[in-house]
Amino acid sequence: MNKATYSSINEIKQDLKILKLKRDISYELLHQNKEDFEELMTPMTLLNKFLSPVKKIGIAYLLKKIF
């Protein structure tokens, strides 16, 4: 980490405010990623992801049988 030299307490306060905002943004992004992951891992989503290719194969099989 870079060593910063400050000439006033206001510069320190400004840097701390910037760091807090960066931390808050990172936290919100992490929270959003967690929610997205939880949504992807729901049983219905997993089932749909599994059944989608199965449906395509089944339709192709039925079409071959019909024609």
C-alpha positions as CSV (number, residue, x, y, z in Angstrom):
1,M,0.0,0.0,0.0
2,N,1.2,3.5,-0.8
3,K,2.4,5.7,2.0
4,A,0.5,9.0,1.9
5,T,1.8,12.2,3.3
6,Y,-0.8,14.6,4.5
7,S,-0.4,18.3,5.2
8,S,-3.7,18.8,7.0
9,I,-6.3,16.9,8.9
10,N,-8.8,17.7,6.1
11,E,-6.8,15.7,3.6
12,I,-6.9,12.7,6.0
13,K,-10.7,13.1,6.5
14,Q,-11.2,13.3,2.7
15,D,-9.1,10.1,2.2
16,L,-11.1,8.3,4.9
17,K,-14.4,9.4,3.3
18,I,-13.2,8.1,-0.1
19,L,-12.1,4.8,1.4
20,K,-15.4,4.4,3.2
21,L,-17.4,5.1,0.0
22,K,-15.2,2.5,-1.9
23,R,-15.8,0.0,0.9
24,D,-19.6,0.6,0.8
25,I,-19.6,0.2,-3.0
26,S,-17.7,-3.1,-2.7
27,Y,-20.1,-4.3,0.0
28,E,-23.1,-3.6,-2.2
29,L,-21.6,-5.3,-5.2
30,L,-20.8,-8.4,-3.1
31,H,-24.3,-8.4,-1.7
32,Q,-25.8,-8.2,-5.2
33,N,-23.5,-11.0,-6.4
34,K,-24.7,-13.1,-3.4
35,E,-28.4,-12.5,-4.3
36,D,-27.7,-13.4,-8.0
37,F,-26.0,-16.6,-7.0
38,E,-28.8,-17.6,-4.6
39,E,-31.3,-16.9,-7.4
40,L,-29.3,-19.1,-9.8
41,M,-29.2,-21.9,-7.2
42,T,-32.9,-22.2,-6.6
43,P,-34.3,-25.7,-7.3
44,M,-36.6,-24.4,-10.0
45,T,-33.8,-22.6,-11.8
46,L,-31.5,-25.7,-11.6
47,L,-34.4,-27.9,-12.8
48,N,-35.1,-25.6,-15.8
49,K,-31.4,-25.5,-16.7
50,F,-31.3,-29.3,-16.6
51,L,-34.6,-29.8,-18.5
52,S,-33.9,-27.3,-21.3
53,P,-31.5,-29.6,-23.2
54,V,-33.6,-32.6,-22.4
55,K,-36.7,-30.9,-23.9
56,K,-34.7,-30.1,-27.1
57,I,-33.5,-33.7,-27.4
58,G,-37.0,-35.0,-26.8
59,I,-38.5,-32.7,-29.4
60,A,-35.8,-33.8,-31.9
61,Y,-36.5,-37.4,-31.1
62,L,-40.3,-36.9,-31.6
63,L,-39.8,-35.1,-34.9
64,K,-37.6,-38.0,-36.2
65,K,-40.3,-40.5,-35.2
66,I,-43.0,-38.5,-36.9
67,F,-41.1,-37.8,-40.1
